[in-house]
Amino acid sequence: MIPPDRLRAAYITAREALLAERVPEGHWVGELSTSALSTATAVMALHLVDTDKHRQLIAGGLRWLAEHQNADGGWGDTTKSLSNMSTTMLCRAAFALTANDCSSVLDKLEAYLTEHAGTTSCERAEAIRRRYGKDRTFSVPILMSCALAGLVPWNEAPRLPFELACLPQSWYRFVRLPVVSYALPSLIAIGQCVHEHRRSFNPLRNLVRRLARGLSLKVLRRIQPTSGGYLEATPLTSFVVMALASSPRRRRAGSASEGPSAEVIDEGVRFLINSVRPDGSWPIDTNLATWATTLSVNALAAAGDLESLDTKDAILQWLLGQQYQKRHPYTGAEPGGWAWTNLPGGVPDCDDTPGALLAIQAFHPLWDDGDIAEDRCRGMDWMLALQNHDGGFPTFCRGWGILPFDRSGSDLTAHALRALIPAQDAPPRSRALDYLARQQRPDGSWLPLWFGNQHAPDDINPVYGTSRVLAAYRDLGLKETAECQRGVKYLLSVQNADGGWGGAKDCPSSVEETALAVEVLIDLAACGFAIESQNRKRQVDRGIEWLVEAVESGRFRETSPIGFYFAKLWYYEKLYPLIFTVAALGRAVLRKREPDAQAMV
């Protein structure tokens, strides 16, 4: 039993920490983790464009990589990540391409690669392909980078059909592209790079690709945002720049190079220069401002504490201003959705759009509020148009169900369901619930699409996924369904001995995962559902106490790399532990006031 004053003090501490993270305009921007992978790719891109001009940035990036090598000789995607082959091979390529012979780094690096992938270039290339399977979104760019650095032969880099980018956008989902929907720039630039170094044996295919080169480059330039960064992402932009900069055509033209290719390179380099951090590293992406803001607003709403937010009007207007009003040039998405960022490289998606709609709903629960009601309706229509034939909701594009990050996701579907509650639209809801029922695993859990845990088998995070799906069952009033009961039992069954939760059974407890589990379990327990025994009640109490102690000790600010940023690239976000703690402890304080919850807290 946690004393009410202690619980409330912990909540206020967490809340004030979150409120203090706002920018002067009133919303949140957050801070994404620095990335060894981003840094390695940026270094390679700048080296291939102009070594002398960017010498200082290149040296700073290599220095940062050397200082942040893991003890085992490899690199992970973040400074808190376990080493992996993809990032380590890219770091090896950066040192090789720039002819940096730092023996203290390279000796440990080679020992790691030998242990985990063998000594030959073929073995190492196979290790990279094995990590990504049929999805070539990231394996081909890595292999291209390694080929440019002379680490693997060009026949290890698969060809990509860049000529397909010349087709109308509406056709993309029918031609079974070997990359996911958001990777069109990679398809074009890397496809052309590999083609120039490794022509097909089919003369007709070579002719088609020669004819498609100019048109596909115009597409690449047309979809480049004004910031210069595709998706505001350093890796994707770097891959595009290095692919085009290494072209024999460009090298022959030298400084006289012009046209779409030169423009893409120039704009991409501008983005990379503007994105570098003071310590010489690059982040995985510029920011998640829209996502961080909607999560923060919804956390305070969950705590029943929006009154503590003195910038409500400014945030509401800012959020409404982020809704897309025109067809998106990148994915062809219709107007009405929201992206993860307010920057021009964002793309509307079915996680940020529900988050924005829920935040607007929290500010304006009534539906007769003129323009705001119209904006909300357009957002809901945008989501409904995205629903797949399987009943679930994907991230960016409907019907691209071949590769993992284009499929329907349980966490996305649950988020969409919560945002669609005011619509009272029964058929889509029924189909989405059927999808969630089919996706529930035998142990009662659900897996998310965009989140994982590096300590769990296959990098899964069923605690995150189950917590997010249970929130939808809770909000829909479906707490007594068999699916919901199994989900609750699963979460309780994987609680750690210290009272916290990790991403799965026996994973180390983290602030983010503990808070997500506690928030939803408190709410279900407060309604008198599923936790009948005193033992189960004590389990939730122990989770609350774990969070309270984390706040009191300052540990609630500690981040964990639980996010996936495209193709299993790990990241952590500074605001995640604060946001999730505010939601969980705020729920605990709120339920403490209700008679039915007195025994819980």
LOVOTI-573966 format. One record per residue (C-alpha): residue in three letters; x, y, z. Coordinates in steps of 0.25 Angstrom, whole numbers, padded with zeros to 4 digits, always signed. Each point is the difference from the previous one (the first is absolute). Layout:
ALAXYZ/...
end
This chain:
MET+0000+0000+0000/ILE+0006+0013-0005/PRO-0003+0012+0009/PRO-0009+0010-0009/ASP+0009+0012+0003/ARG+0012-0008-0004/LEU-0007-0004-0013/ARG-0004+0013-0003/ALA+0013+0007+0002/ALA+0007-0010-0009/TYR-0011+0003-0011/ILE+0002+0015+0002/THR+0015-0002-0002/ALA-0001-0008-0013/ARG-0011+0010-0005/GLU+0009+0012+0003/ALA+0012-0006-0007/LEU-0009-0003-0012/LEU-0006+0014-0001/ALA+0014+0006+0002/GLU+0004-0007-0014/ARG-0009+0009-0008/VAL+0006+0009-0010/PRO-0003+0015+0001/GLU-0012-0002-0010/GLY-0007-0009+0010/HIS+0001-0013-0006/TRP+0011-0012+0001/VAL+0011-0003-0009/GLY+0008-0010+0008/GLU+0014-0006-0003/LEU+0003-0012-0008/SER+0012-0009+0002/THR+0013+0002-0007/SER+0003-0011-0009/ALA+0013-0007-0004/LEU-0007-0005-0013/SER-0005+0014-0004/THR+0014+0005+0003/ALA+0007-0010-0008/THR-0009+0002-0012/ALA+0001+0015+0001/VAL+0015-0001+0000/MET+0001-0008-0012/ALA-0010+0009-0008/LEU+0008+0012+0003/HIS+0013-0007-0003/LEU-0005-0004-0014/VAL-0006+0014-0003/ASP+0013+0008+0004/THR+0010-0005+0009/ASP+0008+0013+0001/LYS-0013+0009+0002/HIS-0006-0008+0011/ARG+0013-0005+0007/GLN-0003+0005+0013/LEU-0014-0006+0001/ILE+0006-0013-0005/ALA+0011+0000+0011/GLY-0010+0003+0011/GLY-0009-0011-0004/LEU+0011-0010-0001/ARG+0005+0005+0014/TRP-0014-0002+0006/LEU-0001-0014-0006/ALA+0014-0004+0006/GLU-0004+0006+0014/HIS-0013-0008+0000/GLN+0004-0014-0005/ASN-0006-0011+0009/ALA+0009-0008+0009/ASP-0002-0012-0009/GLY+0005+0008-0012/GLY-0013+0002-0007/TRP-0010+0011+0000/GLY-0015+0001+0003/ASP-0010+0009-0006/THR+0001+0009+0012/THR+0010+0002+0011/LYS-0009-0009+0009/SER-0002-0011-0011/LEU+0007-0014-0001/SER+0009-0001-0011/ASN-0006-0005-0013/MET+0006-0004-0014/SER-0007+0011-0008/THR+0005+0012+0008/THR+0014-0006+0002/MET+0002-0003-0015/LEU-0004+0014-0003/CYS+0010+0005+0010/ARG+0010-0009-0006/ALA-0003+0006-0014/ALA+0001+0014+0005/PHE+0014-0002+0005/ALA+0004-0008-0012/LEU-0006+0010-0010/THR+0007+0012+0007/ALA+0013-0008+0001/ASN+0000+0002+0015/ASP+0010-0010+0006/CYS-0003+0001+0015/SER+0006-0013+0004/SER-0006+0000+0014/VAL-0014+0001-0006/LEU+0002-0009-0012/ASP+0006-0012+0007/LYS-0012-0001+0010/LEU-0009+0003-0012/GLU+0006-0012-0008/ALA-0001-0009+0012/TYR-0015+0003+0001/LEU-0003-0003-0014/THR+0008-0012-0001/GLU-0007-0006+0012/HIS-0014+0004-0004/ALA+0001-0002-0015/GLY+0013-0006-0004/THR+0012+0005-0008/THR-0004+0000-0014/SER-0008+0011-0007/CYS-0010-0010-0005/GLU-0002-0005+0014/ARG-0002+0015+0005/ALA-0009+0003-0011/GLU-0009-0012+0003/ALA-0001+0004+0015/ILE-0006+0013-0005/ARG-0010-0006-0009/ARG-0004-0010+0011/ARG-0003+0011+0009/TYR-0011+0006-0009/GLY-0005-0012-0008/LYS-0008+0003-0012/ASP-0001+0015+0004/ARG+0011+0007-0008/THR-0003+0014+0005/PHE+0012+0000+0009/SER+0009-0011-0005/VAL+0003+0005-0014/PRO+0004+0014+0005/ILE+0009-0006+0010/LEU+0006-0010-0010/MET+0002+0012-0010/SER+0007+0008+0011/CYS+0009-0012+0002/ALA+0003-0002-0015/LEU+0003+0015-0001/ALA+0010-0002+0011/GLY+0006-0012-0006/LEU-0004-0010+0011/VAL-0009-0008-0009/PRO-0001-0003-0015/TRP-0011+0007-0008/ASN-0007-0013-0003/GLU-0003-0001+0015/ALA-0009+0012-0002/PRO-0014-0004-0006/ARG-0005+0009-0012/LEU-0013+0008+0003/PRO-0010+0003-0011/PHE+0001+0015+0001/GLU-0008+0001-0013/LEU-0012-0003+0007/ALA+0000+0013+0007/CYS-0004+0006-0013/LEU-0014-0006+0001/PRO-0011+0007+0006/GLN-0001+0000+0015/SER-0013-0007+0000/TRP+0007-0012-0006/TYR+0011-0002+0010/ARG-0008-0010+0009/PHE-0003-0009-0012/VAL+0014-0002-0005/ARG+0006-0006+0013/LEU+0012+0009+0002/PRO+0011-0007+0007/VAL+0001+0012+0010/VAL-0011+0006+0009/SER-0008+0012-0004/TYR+0008+0011+0007/ALA+0013-0005-0007/LEU-0003+0006-0014/PRO+0013+0009+0001/SER+0008-0012+0003/LEU-0006-0008-0012/ILE+0003+0011-0010/ALA+0014+0004+0005/ILE+0006-0013+0004/GLY-0007-0007-0011/GLN+0008+0009-0010/CYS+0013-0001+0008/VAL+0000-0016+0000/HIS-0004+0000-0015/GLU+0012+0009-0004/HIS+0009-0009+0007/ARG-0007-0013-0003/ARG-0008-0001-0013/SER-0010-0010-0003/PHE+0003-0012-0009/ASN-0014+0004-0007/PRO+0002+0010-0011/LEU-0014+0004+0000/ARG+0000+0003+0015/ASN+0012+0008-0002/LEU-0007+0008-0011/VAL-0012+0003+0009/ARG+0009+0004+0012/ARG+0008+0009-0009/LEU-0013+0007-0005/ALA-0006+0001+0014/ARG+0012+0006+0006/GLY-0003+0015-0003/LEU-0015-0002+0003/SER+0002-0007+0014/LEU+0011+0011+0004/LYS-0011+0010-0003/VAL-0009-0008+0010/LEU+0011+0000+0010/ARG+0001+0015-0001/ARG-0015+0002+0000/ILE-0002-0007+0013/GLN+0012+0006+0008/PRO-0005+0009+0011/THR+0004+0014+0001/SER+0009-0003+0012/GLY+0008-0010-0010/GLY-0002-0012+0009/TYR-0008-0011-0004/LEU-0010-0003+0012/GLU+0009+0009+0008/ALA+0009-0012+0001/THR+0015+0000+0000/PRO+0002-0014-0005/LEU-0009+0000-0011/THR+0005+0014-0005/SER+0014-0005+0001/PHE-0002-0012-0008/VAL-0007+0008-0011/VAL+0012+0010+0000/MET+0011-0011+0000/ALA-0007-0008-0011/LEU-0001+0012-0009/ALA+0013+0006+0004/SER+0008-0013-0003/SER-0006+0000-0014/PRO+0010-0002-0011/ARG-0008+0010-0008/ARG+0002+0011+0011/ARG+0014-0003+0001/ARG+0003+0002-0015/ALA-0008+0013+0000/GLY+0007+0005+0013/SER-0004+0014+0005/ALA-0008+0002-0013/SER-0010-0010+0004/GLU-0014+0005+0000/GLY-0015-0004-0001/PRO-0009-0008+0010/SER+0011-0008+0005/ALA+0009+0011+0004/GLU-0011+0008+0006/VAL-0004-0012+0008/ILE+0014-0001+0005/ASP+0002+0014+0003/GLU-0013+0000+0008/GLY+0003-0012+0007/VAL+0014+0005+0004/ARG-0007+0013+0006/PHE-0009-0009+0008/LEU+0012-0008+0006/ILE+0008+0012+0003/ASN-0012+0006+0007/SER-0003-0013+0008/VAL+0014-0002+0006/ARG+0000+0001+0015/PRO+0011+0008+0008/ASP+0007-0013+0004/GLY+0002-0004-0015/SER-0011-0011+0000/TRP-0013+0000-0008/PRO-0014-0004+0006/ILE-0009-0011-0007/ASP-0010+0011-0003/THR-0002+0015+0002/ASN-0011-0001+0010/LEU-0013-0007+0004/ALA-0007+0014+0003/THR-0014-0004-0003/TRP+0000-0014+0006/ALA+0007+0006+0013/THR-0011+0011+0001/THR-0012-0009-0002/LEU+0006-0011+0009/SER+0002+0011+0011/VAL-0014+0006-0002/ASN-0006-0014+0001/ALA+0008-0004+0012/LEU-0005+0013+0008/ALA-0014-0003-0005/ALA+0001-0014+0005/ALA+0004+0006+0014/GLY-0012+0009-0001/ASP+0010+0011+0001/LEU-0001+0009-0012/GLU-0002+0012+0008/SER+0014-0001+0004/LEU+0003+0003-0015/ASP+0001+0015-0001/THR+0003+0000-0015/LYS-0013-0008-0004/ASP-0004+0010-0011/ALA+0013+0002-0006/ILE+0002-0016-0001/LEU-0014-0001-0006/GLN+0003+0010-0011/TRP+0014-0006-0002/LEU-0006-0014-0001/LEU-0011+0004-0010/GLY+0011+0007-0008/GLN+0007-0013-0002/GLN-0011-0007-0007/TYR+0003-0002-0015/GLN-0009+0008-0009/LYS+0006-0005-0013/ARG+0003-0013-0006/HIS+0013-0005+0004/PRO+0011+0000-0011/TYR+0007-0012+0006/THR-0010-0010+0003/GLY-0012+0006-0007/ALA-0008+0000+0013/GLU-0012+0008-0001/PRO-0002+0012+0009/GLY-0005-0001+0015/GLY+0011-0008+0007/TRP+0012+0004+0009/ALA+0015-0004+0000/TRP+0009-0002+0012/THR+0007+0014-0002/ASN-0004+0014-0004/LEU+0012+0000-0010/PRO-0002-0001-0015/GLY+0006-0014-0001/GLY-0011-0007+0008/VAL-0010-0009-0006/PRO-0015-0002+0005/ASP-0002-0013+0007/CYS-0009-0008+0008/ASP+0006+0001+0014/ASP+0002+0015+0000/THR-0014+0003-0006/PRO-0007-0007+0011/GLY+0009+0006+0011/ALA-0003+0014-0006/LEU-0015-0003+0000/LEU+0000-0005+0014/ALA+0007+0013+0005/ILE-0010+0009-0008/GLN-0011-0009+0006/ALA+0006+0003+0014/PHE+0000+0015-0002/HIS-0014+0000-0007/PRO-0009-0011+0004/LEU-0012+0006-0007/TRP-0002-0003-0015/ASP-0007+0013-0004/ASP+0012+0009+0000/GLY+0000+0005-0014/ASP+0014-0001-0007/ILE+0005-0009+0011/ALA-0011-0010-0002/GLU+0003+0000-0015/ASP+0015-0002+0002/ARG-0003-0012+0009/CYS-0010-0006-0010/ARG+0011+0001-0011/GLY+0010-0007+0009/MET-0010-0011+0003/ASP-0003-0002-0015/TRP+0014+0000-0003/MET+0002-0012+0010/LEU-0012-0007-0005/ALA+0005+0000-0014/LEU+0013-0006+0004/GLN-0006-0013+0007/ASN+0005-0012-0007/HIS-0008-0012-0005/ASP+0004-0008+0012/GLY-0007+0010+0009/GLY+0013+0006+0006/PHE+0006+0013-0002/PRO+0014+0002-0007/THR+0010+0011+0002/PHE+0000+0008-0013/CYS-0006-0007-0011/ARG-0012-0009-0002/GLY+0002-0013-0007/TRP+0015-0001+0001/GLY+0000-0013+0009/ILE+0012-0007-0006/LEU+0011+0005+0009/PRO+0000+0001+0016/PHE+0000+0015+0001/ASP-0012+0002-0010/ARG-0009-0010+0006/SER-0011+0003+0010/GLY+0004+0001+0014/SER-0007-0003+0013/ASP+0005+0012+0007/LEU-0004+0009-0012/THR-0014-0007-0001/ALA-0002+0002+0015/HIS+0004+0015-0001/ALA-0009+0002-0012/LEU-0012-0007+0008/ARG+0001+0010+0011/ALA+0001+0012-0009/LEU-0013-0005-0007/ILE-0009-0002+0012/PRO-0007+0013-0002/ALA-0003-0004-0015/GLN-0010-0011+0005/ASP+0004-0008-0013/ALA-0003-0014+0003/PRO+0005-0008-0013/PRO+0014+0005+0001/ARG+0001-0002+0015/SER-0005-0014-0001/ARG+0010-0003-0011/ALA+0011+0006+0008/LEU-0004-0008+0013/ASP+0000-0013-0008/TYR+0014+0004-0005/LEU+0005+0002+0014/ALA-0006-0013+0005/ARG+0007-0008-0011/GLN+0013+0007+0003/GLN+0000-0003+0015/ARG+0010-0011+0003/PRO-0002-0013+0007/ASP+0006+0006+0013/GLY-0010+0012+0000/SER+0009+0011-0006/TRP+0001+0008-0012/LEU+0012+0005-0007/PRO+0002+0014-0005/LEU+0006+0005-0013/TRP+0008+0012+0003/PHE+0006-0004+0014/GLY+0009-0012+0005/ASN+0009-0004+0011/GLN+0015-0004-0002/HIS+0000-0010+0011/ALA-0012-0008-0005/PRO+0000-0011-0010/ASP-0001+0005-0014/ASP+0000+0015+0005/ILE-0015-0001+0003/ASN-0007+0008+0011/PRO-0013-0006+0004/VAL-0001+0008+0012/TYR-0001+0013-0008/GLY-0009-0006-0010/THR-0010-0006+0010/SER-0001+0012+0008/ARG-0003+0008-0012/VAL-0011-0009-0005/LEU-0006-0002+0014/ALA-0002+0015+0000/ALA-0009-0001-0012/TYR-0008-0011+0007/ARG-0001+0009+0012/ASP-0005+0012-0007/LEU-0010-0008-0008/GLY-0006-0006+0012/LEU+0004-0014-0004/LYS+0007-0003+0014/GLU-0007-0013+0001/THR+0003-0007-0013/ALA+0009-0012+0000/GLU+0010+0007-0008/CYS+0002+0011+0010/GLN+0000-0010+0012/ARG+0011-0008-0007/GLY+0008+0013-0002/VAL-0001+0005+0014/LYS+0004-0014+0005/TYR+0012+0000-0009/LEU+0005+0014+0005/LEU-0001-0005+0014/SER+0007-0013-0003/VAL+0013+0007-0005/GLN+0002+0010+0011/ASN+0014+0000+0005/ALA+0004-0004+0015/ASP+0004+0015+0002/GLY-0015+0004-0003/GLY+0003+0006-0014/TRP-0002-0004-0014/GLY+0010-0002-0011/GLY-0004-0003-0015/ALA-0003-0014+0003/LYS+0002-0011+0010/ASP+0014+0001+0007/CYS+0004+0013-0007/PRO+0005+0011+0009/SER-0010+0009+0006/SER-0001+0014-0007/VAL-0007+0013+0003/GLU-0007+0000-0013/GLU-0005-0015+0000/THR-0004+0000+0015/ALA-0008+0013-0002/LEU-0007-0005-0012/ALA-0004-0013+0007/VAL-0004+0007+0013/GLU-0009+0011-0007/VAL-0009-0010-0006/LEU+0000-0010+0011/ILE-0004+0011+0010/ASP-0012+0004-0009/LEU-0005-0014-0002/ALA+0002-0004+0015/ALA-0007+0013+0004/CYS-0013-0004-0008/GLY+0000-0013+0008/PHE+0004-0009-0011/ALA+0010-0011-0001/ILE+0008+0002+0013/GLU-0008-0008+0010/SER+0010-0005+0010/GLN+0008+0008+0009/ASN+0013-0005-0006/ARG-0003+0006-0013/LYS-0004+0013+0007/ARG+0013+0000+0006/GLN+0007-0002-0013/VAL-0005+0013-0005/ASP+0003+0007+0013/ARG+0014-0005-0002/GLY+0001+0006-0014/ILE-0005+0013+0005/GLU+0010+0000+0011/TRP+0011-0003-0010/LEU-0003+0012-0008/VAL-0002+0009+0013/GLU+0014-0005+0004/ALA+0006+0003-0014/VAL-0006+0014+0001/GLU+0006+0002+0014/SER+0014-0004-0004/GLY+0000+0007-0013/ARG+0000-0013-0008/PHE-0013+0003-0007/ARG+0008+0009-0010/GLU+0008-0012-0004/THR-0003-0004-0015/SER+0000-0014-0006/PRO+0002-0003-0015/ILE-0014-0006-0003/GLY-0004+0008-0012/PHE+0002-0006-0014/TYR+0003+0011-0011/PHE-0002-0007-0013/ALA+0005-0014-0003/LYS+0004-0003+0014/LEU+0009+0012+0003/TRP-0001+0002+0015/TYR-0002+0014+0007/TYR-0003+0006+0013/GLU-0008+0013+0003/LYS+0003+0009+0011/LEU-0014+0002+0003/TYR-0006-0014+0000/PRO+0003-0003+0015/LEU-0005+0013+0004/ILE-0013-0001-0008/PHE-0003-0014+0004/THR+0003+0002+0015/VAL-0010+0012+0000/ALA-0011-0008-0007/ALA+0002-0012+0010/LEU+0002+0008+0013/GLY-0011+0009-0004/ARG-0010-0011-0002/ALA+0004-0005+0014/VAL-0003+0013+0006/LEU-0013+0001-0007/ARG-0005-0013+0003/LYS+0004+0002+0015/ARG-0011+0010+0001/GLU-0010-0010-0004/PRO-0006-0009+0010/ASP+0001-0013-0008/ALA+0015+0002-0001/GLN+0003+0002+0014/ALA+0006-0014+0002/MET+0008+0002-0012/VAL+0009+0012+0004/
end
